[in-house]
Amino acid sequence: MPETGRVTIAVFLRAVLSLVGFVLILGLGLFLSAGDIGWPIGWRFLAFFTLLTVPSIAYLWRVNPDIFVARSKIRAGTKGWDKVLVSVLLLAFFATFPLAGLDARFGWSSAPAWSVAVGYVLSAVGYLGSIWVYATNKFAEPTVRIQRERGQTVISTGPYAVVRHPLYLGSLFLFLGFPLALGSYWALAPAGVGAVVLVVRTALEDRTLREELEGYKEYARRVRSRLIPGIW
């Protein structure tokens, strides 16, 4: 097997191990805070997340294996302001799960079944929308930088034909959907923080791409919406 193949498989295996670790972290956040290892809402959510993720990884391996390299680490050249924003986003995201567990433990709120169902729909839409982005854009790194060494070009197909930053739109759905799927209104609190940060990040990244990525200004004239179709 050629060297590039070995590297790609190694990165893929690291992605799988990262998934396992991520699920374990979610589980600890949920069940330790809930004080109940048998909490059915938590197990249902983890099953939902895993059932979406496993086939998604297999699909991406087939259609766009480069994305595993792109998403494997934060690279040199990342904008300083984005390091700060990513840190806040991660804190807001991971705060969702212990808050949901504490909510269940102490009964702070009680989301009705219809709200939970809406949460799962929003989560599925956001998650699958993000996978669509990863399948379309091999340059979708976790942070903002111009990837000159990879020959970065403007991506204008798939979800990028609708909005210029579809990954952030998917993230908005996830920030709203996950707390509702977990039956917790209190866990929506970090979603507000995450939503504000995503809007700021969208604006800053869009400005960076306009200034530094060839062809992006022309693309922006064709696709008018940055984040929300027909609105902004």
MDAnalysis code that builds the backbone (N, CA, C; Angstrom):
import MDAnalysis as mda
import numpy as np

u = mda.Universe.empty(696, n_residues=232, atom_resindex=np.repeat(np.arange(232), 3), trajectory=True)
u.add_TopologyAttr("name", ["N", "CA", "C"] * 232)
u.add_TopologyAttr("resid", np.arange(1, 233))
u.add_TopologyAttr("resname", ["MET", "PRO", "GLU", "THR", "GLY", "ARG", "VAL", "THR", "ILE", "ALA", "VAL", "PHE", "LEU", "ARG", "ALA", "VAL", "LEU", "SER", "LEU", "VAL", "GLY", "PHE", "VAL", "LEU", "ILE", "LEU", "GLY", "LEU", "GLY", "LEU", "PHE", "LEU", "SER", "ALA", "GLY", "ASP", "ILE", "GLY", "TRP", "PRO", "ILE", "GLY", "TRP", "ARG", "PHE", "LEU", "ALA", "PHE", "PHE", "THR", "LEU", "LEU", "THR", "VAL", "PRO", "SER", "ILE", "ALA", "TYR", "LEU", "TRP", "ARG", "VAL", "ASN", "PRO", "ASP", "ILE", "PHE", "VAL", "ALA", "ARG", "SER", "LYS", "ILE", "ARG", "ALA", "GLY", "THR", "LYS", "GLY", "TRP", "ASP", "LYS", "VAL", "LEU", "VAL", "SER", "VAL", "LEU", "LEU", "LEU", "ALA", "PHE", "PHE", "ALA", "THR", "PHE", "PRO", "LEU", "ALA", "GLY", "LEU", "ASP", "ALA", "ARG", "PHE", "GLY", "TRP", "SER", "SER", "ALA", "PRO", "ALA", "TRP", "SER", "VAL", "ALA", "VAL", "GLY", "TYR", "VAL", "LEU", "SER", "ALA", "VAL", "GLY", "TYR", "LEU", "GLY", "SER", "ILE", "TRP", "VAL", "TYR", "ALA", "THR", "ASN", "LYS", "PHE", "ALA", "GLU", "PRO", "THR", "VAL", "ARG", "ILE", "GLN", "ARG", "GLU", "ARG", "GLY", "GLN", "THR", "VAL", "ILE", "SER", "THR", "GLY", "PRO", "TYR", "ALA", "VAL", "VAL", "ARG", "HIS", "PRO", "LEU", "TYR", "LEU", "GLY", "SER", "LEU", "PHE", "LEU", "PHE", "LEU", "GLY", "PHE", "PRO", "LEU", "ALA", "LEU", "GLY", "SER", "TYR", "TRP", "ALA", "LEU", "ALA", "PRO", "ALA", "GLY", "VAL", "GLY", "ALA", "VAL", "VAL", "LEU", "VAL", "VAL", "ARG", "THR", "ALA", "LEU", "GLU", "ASP", "ARG", "THR", "LEU", "ARG", "GLU", "GLU", "LEU", "GLU", "GLY", "TYR", "LYS", "GLU", "TYR", "ALA", "ARG", "ARG", "VAL", "ARG", "SER", "ARG", "LEU", "ILE", "PRO", "GLY", "ILE", "TRP"])
u.atoms.positions = np.array([
    [0.851, -1.203, 0.000],
    [0.000, 0.000, 0.000],
    [0.876, 1.239, 0.000],
    [0.542, 2.264, -0.790],
    [1.357, 3.475, -0.823],
    [1.318, 4.214, 0.490],
    [2.328, 5.059, 0.678],
    [2.455, 5.794, 1.947],
    [1.214, 6.619, 2.249],
    [0.659, 7.293, 1.215],
    [-0.516, 8.127, 1.453],
    [-1.668, 7.294, 1.961],
    [-1.795, 6.048, 1.481],
    [-2.866, 5.183, 1.951],
    [-2.710, 4.853, 3.419],
    [-1.445, 4.567, 3.839],
    [-1.218, 4.242, 5.244],
    [-1.543, 5.429, 6.135],
    [-1.144, 6.619, 5.684],
    [-1.429, 7.813, 6.474],
    [-2.938, 8.026, 6.590],
    [-3.656, 7.884, 5.491],
    [-5.096, 8.100, 5.500],
    [-5.788, 7.120, 6.436],
    [-5.390, 5.845, 6.390],
    [-5.996, 4.846, 7.269],
    [-5.686, 5.156, 8.727],
    [-4.446, 5.594, 9.005],
    [-4.085, 5.945, 10.375],
    [-4.955, 7.083, 10.893],
    [-5.165, 8.092, 10.047],
    [-6.012, 9.218, 10.447],
    [-7.444, 8.750, 10.657],
    [-7.912, 7.862, 9.779],
    [-9.265, 7.329, 9.905],
    [-9.437, 6.588, 11.231],
    [-8.449, 5.762, 11.587],
    [-8.535, 5.017, 12.844],
    [-8.512, 5.965, 14.040],
    [-7.724, 7.029, 13.936],
    [-7.725, 8.023, 15.018],
    [-9.091, 8.681, 15.133],
    [-9.760, 8.908, 13.998],
    [-11.094, 9.494, 14.025],
    [-12.079, 8.566, 14.724],
    [-11.952, 7.270, 14.472],
    [-12.836, 6.298, 15.125],
    [-12.580, 6.283, 16.628],
    [-11.302, 6.285, 17.024],
    [-10.970, 6.309, 18.452],
    [-11.453, 7.600, 19.102],
    [-11.355, 8.697, 18.364],
    [-11.854, 9.972, 18.890],
    [-13.353, 9.914, 19.118],
    [-14.059, 9.243, 18.206],
    [-15.504, 9.087, 18.367],
    [-15.821, 8.317, 19.638],
    [-15.099, 7.229, 19.865],
    [-15.321, 6.435, 21.071],
    [-15.088, 7.293, 22.316],
    [-13.982, 8.034, 22.300],
    [-13.697, 8.905, 23.436],
    [-14.742, 9.984, 23.616],
    [-15.237, 10.527, 22.500],
    [-16.255, 11.574, 22.554],
    [-17.540, 11.042, 23.174],
    [-17.954, 9.846, 22.760],
    [-19.169, 9.246, 23.318],
    [-18.999, 8.973, 24.808],
    [-17.808, 8.529, 25.213],
    [-17.552, 8.287, 26.632],
    [-17.647, 9.587, 27.430],
    [-17.111, 10.668, 26.867],
    [-17.178, 11.970, 27.554],
    [-18.632, 12.422, 27.689],
    [-19.410, 12.264, 26.600],
    [-20.824, 12.625, 26.679],
    [-21.529, 11.807, 27.743],
    [-21.242, 10.498, 27.755],
    [-21.883, 9.624, 28.738],
    [-21.544, 10.019, 30.163],
    [-20.277, 10.316, 30.413],
    [-19.880, 10.741, 31.753],
    [-20.573, 12.040, 32.136],
    [-20.606, 12.985, 31.199],
    [-21.261, 14.262, 31.477],
    [-22.734, 14.098, 31.801],
    [-23.383, 13.195, 31.091],
    [-24.818, 12.986, 31.299],
    [-25.106, 12.222, 32.584],
    [-24.473, 11.062, 32.750],
    [-24.888, 10.155, 33.828],
    [-24.315, 10.537, 35.189],
    [-23.105, 11.097, 35.217],
    [-22.572, 11.539, 36.500],
    [-23.391, 12.696, 37.051],
    [-23.754, 13.645, 36.187],
    [-24.544, 14.784, 36.654],
    [-25.976, 14.367, 36.994],
    [-26.516, 13.405, 36.251],
    [-27.879, 12.931, 36.539],
    [-27.911, 12.071, 37.795],
    [-26.769, 11.499, 38.175],
    [-26.713, 10.643, 39.348],
    [-27.439, 9.326, 39.161],
    [-27.573, 8.898, 37.894],
    [-28.322, 7.675, 37.602],
    [-27.770, 7.054, 36.328],
    [-27.012, 5.963, 36.474],
    [-26.415, 5.313, 35.316],
    [-27.468, 4.699, 34.409],
    [-28.657, 4.505, 34.925],
    [-29.733, 3.923, 34.130],
    [-30.682, 4.944, 33.531],
    [-30.318, 6.218, 33.574],
    [-31.178, 7.292, 33.075],
    [-31.577, 7.012, 31.621],
    [-32.836, 6.697, 31.351],
    [-33.233, 6.260, 30.001],
    [-33.083, 7.346, 28.935],
    [-33.332, 8.606, 29.292],
    [-33.203, 9.692, 28.317],
    [-31.757, 9.811, 27.840],
    [-30.818, 9.654, 28.774],
    [-29.415, 9.724, 28.415],
    [-29.006, 8.595, 27.482],
    [-29.440, 7.375, 27.789],
    [-29.103, 6.235, 26.934],
    [-29.750, 6.357, 25.558],
    [-30.972, 6.861, 25.530],
    [-31.644, 7.039, 24.239],
    [-30.895, 8.054, 23.379],
    [-30.422, 9.119, 24.013],
    [-29.686, 10.124, 23.259],
    [-28.366, 9.568, 22.740],
    [-27.630, 8.835, 23.571],
    [-26.360, 8.266, 23.134],
    [-26.563, 7.269, 21.994],
    [-27.632, 6.486, 22.063],
    [-27.926, 5.545, 20.990],
    [-28.215, 6.294, 19.689],
    [-29.002, 7.362, 19.793],
    [-29.320, 8.197, 18.626],
    [-28.049, 8.771, 18.016],
    [-27.188, 9.317, 18.853],
    [-25.949, 9.941, 18.375],
    [-25.048, 8.906, 17.698],
    [-24.932, 7.735, 18.312],
    [-24.068, 6.691, 17.762],
    [-24.617, 6.144, 16.449],
    [-25.929, 5.956, 16.380],
    [-26.544, 5.434, 15.160],
    [-26.406, 6.404, 13.988],
    [-26.348, 7.687, 14.280],
    [-26.087, 8.662, 13.218],
    [-24.612, 8.682, 12.824],
    [-23.744, 8.556, 13.812],
    [-22.325, 8.778, 13.574],
    [-21.641, 7.620, 12.860],
    [-21.927, 6.407, 13.251],
    [-21.216, 5.259, 12.673],
    [-21.397, 5.175, 11.155],
    [-22.628, 5.190, 10.629],
    [-22.758, 5.165, 9.163],
    [-22.227, 6.430, 8.498],
    [-22.261, 7.560, 9.210],
    [-21.736, 8.803, 8.636],
    [-20.235, 8.706, 8.413],
    [-19.519, 8.104, 9.367],
    [-18.078, 7.932, 9.210],
    [-17.782, 7.031, 8.024],
    [-18.537, 5.935, 7.897],
    [-18.334, 5.029, 6.764],
    [-18.615, 5.736, 5.441],
    [-19.647, 6.561, 5.425],
    [-20.006, 7.297, 4.213],
    [-18.919, 8.293, 3.828],
    [-18.416, 9.042, 4.805],
    [-17.377, 10.031, 4.520],
    [-16.083, 9.364, 4.080],
    [-15.783, 8.214, 4.648],
    [-14.588, 7.473, 4.234],
    [-14.666, 7.112, 2.756],
    [-15.889, 6.875, 2.275],
    [-16.070, 6.487, 0.878],
    [-16.055, 7.698, -0.055],
    [-16.726, 8.793, 0.337],
    [-16.902, 9.901, -0.611],
    [-15.867, 11.009, -0.460],
    [-15.305, 11.192, 0.733],
    [-14.361, 12.299, 0.943],
    [-13.407, 11.982, 2.094],
    [-12.512, 11.003, 1.902],
    [-11.595, 10.640, 2.989],
    [-10.669, 11.775, 3.408],
    [-10.450, 12.764, 2.527],
    [-9.592, 13.899, 2.882],
    [-10.112, 14.653, 4.101],
    [-11.401, 14.544, 4.367],
    [-11.973, 15.304, 5.483],
    [-11.420, 14.819, 6.820],
    [-11.013, 13.551, 6.885],
    [-10.447, 13.039, 8.133],
    [-9.091, 13.671, 8.415],
    [-8.340, 13.979, 7.366],
    [-7.082, 14.706, 7.532],
    [-7.375, 16.150, 7.930],
    [-8.333, 16.761, 7.233],
    [-8.655, 18.167, 7.495],
    [-9.120, 18.378, 8.927],
    [-9.899, 17.437, 9.460],
    [-10.498, 17.613, 10.790],
    [-9.647, 17.039, 11.911],
    [-8.454, 16.514, 11.595],
    [-7.695, 15.760, 12.588],
    [-7.022, 16.626, 13.646],
    [-6.719, 17.900, 13.323],
    [-6.044, 18.741, 14.308],
    [-6.144, 20.210, 13.903],
    [-5.796, 21.068, 14.853],
    [-5.713, 22.510, 14.578],
    [-4.309, 22.811, 14.066],
    [-4.235, 23.496, 12.943],
    [-2.953, 23.690, 12.269],
    [-2.441, 25.122, 12.395],
    [-1.149, 25.250, 12.105],
    [-0.509, 26.574, 12.096],
    [-1.192, 27.461, 11.073],
    [-1.296, 28.725, 11.418],
    [-1.963, 29.672, 10.538],
    [-3.381, 29.971, 10.942],
    [-3.899, 29.233, 11.936],
    [-5.239, 29.518, 12.440],
    [-5.303, 30.941, 12.990],
    [-6.367, 31.650, 12.656],
    [-6.532, 33.017, 13.130],
    [-6.633, 33.046, 14.662],
    [-5.943, 34.002, 15.265],
    [-5.949, 34.090, 16.721],
    [-7.344, 34.259, 17.290],
    [-8.166, 35.078, 16.638],
    [-9.521, 35.303, 17.143],
    [-10.345, 34.021, 17.078],
    [-10.029, 33.139, 16.123],
    [-10.814, 31.916, 16.014],
    [-10.459, 30.924, 17.117],
    [-9.222, 30.936, 17.567],
    [-8.860, 30.068, 18.694],
    [-9.712, 30.400, 19.919],
    [-9.945, 31.689, 20.125],
    [-10.780, 32.124, 21.251],
    [-12.234, 31.689, 21.046],
    [-12.753, 31.925, 19.838],
    [-14.150, 31.591, 19.561],
    [-14.394, 30.090, 19.626],
    [-13.467, 29.303, 19.108],
    [-13.617, 27.845, 19.165],
    [-13.628, 27.368, 20.613],
    [-12.783, 27.948, 21.445],
    [-12.756, 27.570, 22.865],
    [-14.107, 27.835, 23.531],
    [-14.687, 29.002, 23.244],
    [-15.996, 29.333, 23.825],
    [-17.070, 28.397, 23.282],
    [-17.016, 28.099, 21.991],
    [-17.999, 27.183, 21.394],
    [-17.931, 25.802, 22.038],
    [-16.723, 25.305, 22.242],
    [-16.578, 23.985, 22.850],
    [-17.100, 23.979, 24.289],
    [-16.810, 25.036, 25.027],
    [-17.316, 25.130, 26.398],
    [-18.844, 25.155, 26.412],
    [-19.428, 25.932, 25.513],
    [-20.888, 26.012, 25.444],
    [-21.481, 24.664, 25.061],
    [-20.853, 23.999, 24.100],
    [-21.368, 22.705, 23.646],
    [-21.326, 21.667, 24.769],
    [-20.163, 21.519, 25.394],
    [-20.018, 20.477, 26.407],
    [-20.768, 20.805, 27.697],
    [-21.082, 22.079, 27.924],
    [-21.886, 22.427, 29.098],
    [-23.311, 21.907, 28.981],
    [-23.766, 21.676, 27.750],
    [-25.133, 21.205, 27.524],
    [-25.424, 19.915, 28.279],
    [-24.488, 18.994, 28.293],
    [-24.763, 17.639, 28.760],
    [-24.818, 17.516, 30.288],
    [-23.849, 18.060, 31.035],
    [-24.016, 18.036, 32.494],
    [-25.205, 18.867, 32.956],
    [-25.514, 19.961, 32.244],
    [-26.693, 20.747, 32.618],
    [-27.966, 19.931, 32.439],
    [-28.043, 19.170, 31.345],
    [-29.219, 18.325, 31.125],
    [-29.322, 17.262, 32.208],
    [-28.189, 16.685, 32.583],
    [-28.201, 15.683, 33.642],
    [-28.624, 16.262, 34.989],
    [-28.096, 17.436, 35.315],
    [-28.491, 18.095, 36.572],
    [-29.966, 18.465, 36.554],
    [-30.450, 18.893, 35.393],
    [-31.868, 19.230, 35.255],
    [-32.728, 18.011, 35.568],
    [-32.343, 16.857, 35.021],
    [-33.094, 15.628, 35.285],
    [-32.997, 15.226, 36.755],
    [-31.849, 15.444, 37.342],
    [-31.614, 15.036, 38.727],
    [-32.443, 15.855, 39.716],
    [-32.518, 17.158, 39.449],
    [-33.177, 18.042, 40.412],
    [-34.545, 18.530, 39.947],
    [-34.947, 18.139, 38.740],
    [-36.286, 18.483, 38.267],
    [-36.505, 19.957, 38.031],
    [-35.502, 20.634, 37.485],
    [-35.630, 22.059, 37.246],
    [-36.648, 22.376, 36.153],
    [-36.716, 21.516, 35.134],
    [-37.688, 21.716, 34.064],
    [-38.161, 20.360, 33.570],
    [-39.255, 20.380, 32.842],
    [-39.813, 19.127, 32.334],
    [-40.355, 19.373, 30.934],
    [-39.558, 19.039, 29.933],
    [-39.967, 19.254, 28.546],
    [-40.982, 18.192, 28.129],
    [-42.091, 18.582, 27.495],
    [-43.092, 17.606, 27.052],
    [-42.568, 16.744, 25.905],
    [-43.283, 15.676, 25.618],
    [-42.840, 14.718, 24.603],
    [-42.693, 15.365, 23.233],
    [-43.606, 16.286, 22.900],
    [-43.522, 16.918, 21.582],
    [-42.248, 17.746, 21.440],
    [-41.820, 18.375, 22.540],
    [-40.606, 19.180, 22.521],
    [-39.371, 18.297, 22.324],
    [-39.399, 17.141, 22.994],
    [-38.299, 16.189, 22.827],
    [-38.238, 15.699, 21.387],
    [-39.400, 15.410, 20.808],
    [-39.450, 14.953, 19.410],
    [-38.896, 16.021, 18.469],
    [-39.275, 17.274, 18.708],
    [-38.736, 18.374, 17.907],
    [-37.217, 18.431, 18.045],
    [-36.736, 18.203, 19.267],
    [-35.296, 18.210, 19.496],
    [-34.574, 17.165, 18.671],
    [-35.147, 15.980, 18.585],
    [-34.519, 14.929, 17.777],
    [-34.552, 15.272, 16.293],
    [-35.627, 15.874, 15.839],
    [-35.702, 16.278, 14.429],
    [-34.646, 17.340, 14.129],
    [-34.559, 18.352, 14.988],
    [-33.566, 19.407, 14.788],
    [-32.147, 18.835, 14.831],
    [-31.921, 17.913, 15.764],
    [-30.597, 17.307, 15.890],
    [-30.236, 16.517, 14.635],
    [-31.196, 15.759, 14.123],
    [-30.940, 14.966, 12.917],
    [-30.662, 15.870, 11.716],
    [-31.453, 16.927, 11.592],
    [-31.246, 17.863, 10.475],
    [-29.868, 18.521, 10.576],
    [-29.527, 18.995, 11.769],
    [-28.227, 19.638, 11.956],
    [-27.072, 18.685, 11.736],
    [-27.207, 17.462, 12.241],
    [-26.121, 16.487, 12.115],
    [-25.935, 16.074, 10.657],
    [-27.020, 15.694, 9.999],
    [-26.916, 15.245, 8.616],
    [-26.512, 16.388, 7.685],
    [-26.952, 17.615, 8.021],
    [-26.500, 18.771, 7.249],
    [-25.000, 18.962, 7.371],
    [-24.461, 18.730, 8.559],
    [-23.016, 18.842, 8.758],
    [-22.271, 17.768, 7.971],
    [-22.811, 16.555, 7.947],
    [-22.193, 15.483, 7.169],
    [-22.202, 15.834, 5.682],
    [-23.258, 16.465, 5.219],
    [-23.325, 16.915, 3.822],
    [-22.192, 17.897, 3.526],
    [-21.944, 18.793, 4.472],
    [-20.827, 19.738, 4.318],
    [-19.508, 18.983, 4.229],
    [-19.277, 18.046, 5.152],
    [-18.021, 17.301, 5.159],
    [-17.844, 16.477, 3.887],
    [-18.941, 15.985, 3.339],
    [-18.868, 15.206, 2.104],
    [-18.547, 16.087, 0.904],
    [-18.898, 17.371, 0.999],
    [-18.741, 18.295, -0.125],
    [-17.416, 19.042, -0.099],
    [-16.947, 19.377, 1.099],
    [-15.821, 20.304, 1.241],
    [-14.644, 19.648, 1.955],
    [-13.617, 19.292, 1.203],
    [-12.438, 18.668, 1.802],
    [-11.597, 19.674, 2.587],
    [-11.914, 20.968, 2.482],
    [-11.172, 22.004, 3.195],
    [-11.847, 22.411, 4.513],
    [-12.862, 21.672, 4.944],
    [-13.627, 22.048, 6.142],
    [-12.855, 21.699, 7.408],
    [-11.823, 22.474, 7.697],
    [-11.030, 22.282, 8.910],
    [-11.787, 22.806, 10.131],
    [-11.351, 22.424, 11.349],
    [-12.066, 22.870, 12.553],
    [-11.861, 24.339, 12.897],
    [-10.842, 24.978, 12.305],
    [-10.598, 26.388, 12.587],
    [-10.425, 27.166, 11.288],
    [-10.405, 28.488, 11.427],
    [-10.352, 29.364, 10.262],
    [-8.912, 29.693, 9.907],
    [-8.524, 29.370, 8.696],
    [-7.240, 29.750, 8.127],
    [-7.325, 29.557, 6.622],
    [-6.434, 30.173, 5.882],
    [-6.354, 29.960, 4.445],
    [-5.353, 28.834, 4.201],
    [-5.811, 27.775, 3.576],
    [-5.011, 26.549, 3.433],
    [-4.230, 26.572, 2.115],
    [-3.268, 27.444, 2.037],
    [-2.520, 27.599, 0.790],
    [-1.739, 26.341, 0.439],
    [-1.210, 25.641, 1.451],
    [-0.418, 24.446, 1.167],
    [-1.284, 23.300, 0.626],
    [-2.596, 23.403, 0.815],
    [-3.508, 22.377, 0.288],
    [-4.217, 22.845, -0.975],
    [-3.860, 24.039, -1.446],
    [-4.486, 24.549, -2.660],
    [-5.963, 24.838, -2.483],
    [-6.311, 25.468, -1.359],
    [-7.719, 25.723, -1.060],
    [-8.388, 26.528, -2.167],
    [-9.584, 26.093, -2.538],
    [-10.396, 26.790, -3.524],
    [-11.792, 27.031, -2.959],
    [-12.551, 27.870, -3.620],
    [-13.927, 28.136, -3.201],
    [-14.790, 26.920, -3.523],
    [-15.578, 26.484, -2.542],
    [-16.554, 25.407, -2.741],
    [-17.924, 26.059, -2.908],
    [-18.596, 25.753, -4.013],
    [-19.877, 26.412, -4.294],
    [-20.998, 25.422, -4.604],
    [-20.727, 24.134, -4.419],
    [-21.735, 23.115, -4.716],
    [-22.379, 22.604, -3.429],
    [-23.379, 21.727, -3.579],
    [-24.040, 21.145, -2.416],
    [-24.651, 22.204, -1.530],
    [-24.450, 22.120, -0.209],
    [-25.039, 23.118, 0.698],
    [-24.482, 24.512, 0.493],
    [-23.293, 24.609, -0.105],
    [-22.675, 25.918, -0.347],
    [-23.370, 26.687, -1.460],
    [-24.257, 26.030, -2.176],
    [-25.062, 26.740, -3.169],
    [-26.250, 27.438, -2.523],
    [-26.486, 27.152, -1.236],
    [-27.628, 27.730, -0.507],
    [-27.172, 28.840, 0.431],
    [-26.179, 28.537, 1.257],
    [-25.592, 29.542, 2.158],
    [-24.075, 29.386, 2.125],
    [-23.361, 30.436, 2.498],
    [-21.906, 30.414, 2.400],
    [-21.252, 29.680, 3.573],
    [-21.976, 29.529, 4.674],
    [-21.406, 28.858, 5.848],
    [-22.388, 27.817, 6.385],
    [-22.647, 26.770, 5.604],
    [-23.667, 25.783, 6.001],
    [-23.293, 24.973, 7.238],
    [-21.994, 24.822, 7.516],
    [-21.607, 24.062, 8.704],
    [-22.064, 24.774, 9.977],
    [-22.001, 26.099, 9.975],
    [-22.437, 26.857, 11.143],
    [-23.961, 26.826, 11.274],
    [-24.658, 26.764, 10.155],
    [-26.107, 26.610, 10.210],
    [-26.467, 25.268, 10.839],
    [-25.755, 24.217, 10.427],
    [-25.984, 22.915, 11.050],
    [-25.697, 22.940, 12.539],
    [-24.659, 23.674, 12.930],
    [-24.312, 23.777, 14.351],
    [-25.412, 24.475, 15.142],
    [-26.057, 25.473, 14.541],
    [-27.181, 26.132, 15.213],
    [-28.301, 25.137, 15.505],
    [-28.600, 24.275, 14.539],
    [-29.615, 23.252, 14.752],
    [-29.216, 22.319, 15.893],
    [-27.940, 21.947, 15.960],
    [-27.477, 21.047, 17.005],
    [-27.542, 21.704, 18.381],
    [-27.131, 22.960, 18.458],
    [-27.171, 23.663, 19.738],
    [-28.594, 23.735, 20.288],
    [-29.564, 23.862, 19.406],
    [-30.958, 23.914, 19.845],
    [-31.534, 22.518, 20.037],
    [-31.180, 21.597, 19.149],
    [-31.797, 20.274, 19.171],
    [-31.341, 19.386, 20.306],
    [-30.055, 19.385, 20.629],
    [-29.547, 18.488, 21.659],
    [-30.214, 18.707, 23.025],
    [-30.318, 19.946, 23.520],
    [-30.977, 20.131, 24.822],
    [-32.433, 19.670, 24.821],
    [-33.156, 19.965, 23.728],
    [-34.554, 19.545, 23.665],
    [-34.668, 18.032, 23.614],
    [-33.796, 17.378, 22.847],
    [-33.813, 15.915, 22.781],
    [-33.549, 15.299, 24.149],
    [-32.762, 15.991, 24.974],
    [-32.480, 15.521, 26.330],
    [-33.555, 15.940, 27.327],
    [-34.581, 16.604, 26.832],
    [-35.713, 16.967, 27.681],
    [-35.432, 18.078, 28.663],
    [-34.454, 18.933, 28.361],
    [-34.033, 19.954, 29.316],
    [-34.100, 21.351, 28.722],
    [-34.904, 22.210, 29.337],
    [-34.917, 23.607, 28.929],
    [-33.710, 24.359, 29.479],
    [-33.224, 23.956, 30.656],
    [-32.066, 24.617, 31.239],
    [-30.816, 24.424, 30.385],
    [-30.731, 23.275, 29.725],
    [-29.574, 23.017, 28.876],
    [-29.571, 23.876, 27.619],
    [-30.671, 24.620, 27.402],
    [-30.703, 25.559, 26.281],
    [-29.855, 26.807, 26.551],
    [-29.521, 27.041, 27.821],
    [-28.765, 28.246, 28.162],
    [-27.449, 28.349, 27.376],
    [-26.655, 27.284, 27.314],
    [-25.420, 27.391, 26.511],
    [-25.692, 27.590, 25.026],
    [-26.886, 27.175, 24.568],
    [-27.218, 27.333, 23.147],
    [-27.231, 28.806, 22.751],
    [-27.702, 29.661, 23.657],
    [-27.713, 31.088, 23.371],
    [-26.309, 31.629, 23.192],
    [-25.403, 31.185, 24.073],
    [-24.001, 31.598, 23.950],
    [-23.426, 31.088, 22.632],
    [-23.683, 29.801, 22.347],
    [-23.166, 29.216, 21.118],
    [-23.689, 29.913, 19.879],
    [-24.965, 30.287, 19.886],
    [-25.566, 30.952, 18.730],
    [-24.907, 32.302, 18.473],
    [-24.671, 33.069, 19.528],
    [-24.025, 34.373, 19.371],
    [-22.613, 34.207, 18.812],
    [-21.879, 33.236, 19.363],
    [-20.509, 33.010, 18.905],
    [-20.491, 32.574, 17.442],
    [-21.449, 31.737, 17.046],
    [-21.509, 31.283, 15.657],
    [-21.779, 32.442, 14.693],
    [-22.630, 33.367, 15.094],
    [-22.905, 34.535, 14.249],
    [-21.643, 35.391, 14.106],
    [-20.961, 35.628, 15.232],
    [-19.720, 36.414, 15.192],
    [-18.675, 35.704, 14.337],
    [-18.555, 34.403, 14.524],
    [-17.560, 33.635, 13.765],
    [-17.872, 33.658, 12.268],
    [-19.147, 33.554, 11.935],
    [-19.546, 33.616, 10.529],
    [-19.109, 34.926, 9.897],
    [-19.367, 36.024, 10.593],
    [-19.009, 37.343, 10.058],
    [-17.498, 37.485, 9.888],
    [-16.726, 37.044, 10.891],
    [-15.275, 37.184, 10.825],
    [-14.669, 36.262, 9.761],
    [-15.164, 35.040, 9.692],
    [-14.640, 34.121, 8.675],
    [-14.990, 34.609, 7.276],
    [-16.199, 35.112, 7.117],
    [-16.606, 35.611, 5.799],
    [-15.706, 36.767, 5.364],
    [-15.396, 37.644, 6.289],
    [-14.500, 38.759, 5.963],
    [-13.105, 38.249, 5.592],
    [-12.615, 37.265, 6.326],
    [-11.306, 36.687, 6.038],
    [-11.268, 36.073, 4.638],
    [-12.303, 35.319, 4.295],
    [-12.335, 34.672, 2.987],
    [-12.443, 35.692, 1.859],
    [-13.209, 36.748, 2.081],
    [-13.309, 37.799, 1.068],
    [-11.939, 38.431, 0.801],
    [-11.178, 38.630, 1.862],
    [-9.910, 39.337, 1.742],
    [-8.773, 38.437, 1.257],
    [-8.841, 37.132, 1.551],
    [-7.664, 36.296, 1.353],
    [-7.848, 35.106, 0.418],
    [-9.073, 34.715, 0.091],
    [-9.279, 33.538, -0.758],
    [-9.740, 33.967, -2.147],
    [-8.941, 33.629, -3.132],
    [-9.247, 34.001, -4.510],
    [-10.578, 33.404, -4.965],
    [-11.407, 34.259, -5.561],
    [-12.687, 33.808, -6.099],
    [-13.840, 33.887, -5.122],
    [-13.545, 34.187, -3.847],
    [-14.618, 34.186, -2.851],
    [-15.561, 35.379, -3.027],
    [-15.040, 36.525, -3.410],
    [-15.910, 37.693, -3.599],
    [-16.943, 37.417, -4.689],
    [-16.520, 36.779, -5.765],
    [-17.447, 36.447, -6.852],
    [-18.491, 35.438, -6.371],
    [-18.032, 34.463, -5.604],
    [-18.964, 33.482, -5.033],
    [-19.978, 34.161, -4.119],
    [-19.522, 35.112, -3.304],
    [-20.417, 35.807, -2.380],
    [-21.466, 36.628, -3.119],
    [-21.132, 37.093, -4.308],
    [-22.123, 37.826, -5.093],
    [-23.208, 36.894, -5.637],
    [-22.845, 35.632, -5.866],
    [-23.819, 34.663, -6.372],
    [-24.677, 34.091, -5.252],
    [-24.047, 33.755, -4.134],
    [-24.757, 33.203, -2.973],
    [-24.805, 34.293, -1.920],
    [-25.951, 34.913, -1.773],
    [-26.063, 36.136, -0.978],
    [-26.089, 35.875, 0.529],
    [-26.621, 34.735, 0.953],
    [-26.826, 34.478, 2.381],
    [-25.584, 33.858, 3.013],
    [-25.185, 34.428, 4.145],
    [-24.036, 33.877, 4.848],
    [-24.419, 32.694, 5.731],
    [-25.511, 32.815, 6.469],
    [-25.843, 31.788, 7.458],
    [-27.281, 31.312, 7.366],
    [-28.228, 32.237, 7.270],
    [-29.651, 31.885, 7.250],
    [-30.219, 32.258, 5.890],
    [-30.698, 31.290, 5.123],
    [-31.157, 31.558, 3.760],
    [-32.199, 32.666, 3.694],
    [-31.938, 33.654, 2.837],
    [-32.868, 34.744, 2.608],
    [-32.935, 35.790, 3.696],
    [-32.175, 35.604, 4.772],
    [-32.215, 36.552, 5.901],
    [-30.873, 37.222, 6.118],
    [-29.791, 36.422, 6.239],
    [-28.468, 36.999, 6.530],
    [-27.357, 36.077, 6.013],
])
